[in-house]
Amino acid sequence: MFRKLILGGVAAAALTANSGCLVNQYSSDPNVRMQQLLYQSEDLRQIGQEWRRFWFNDQPSHLTPERIHGGII
């Protein structure tokens, strides 16, 4: 019985350790941490532009009266 409790505790500790909740992803140095946060916020800011480019939302609409696509005339 005692052996099962120990094995259960070890398994629970291994599962919670792999969940990522206990690990800090940023550096402890304030200068490095600020640089990491700036890079991450810049990446999040550009995600909208990448999403529109992936779904071709940044292209002109073909339903407009002017059929300009931006190619060579």
Buried (B, 14 or more C-beta within 10 A) or exposed (E): EEEEEEEEEEEEEEEEEEEEEEEEEEEEEEEEBEEBEEEEEEEEEEEEEEEEEEEEEEEEEEEEEEEEEEEEE
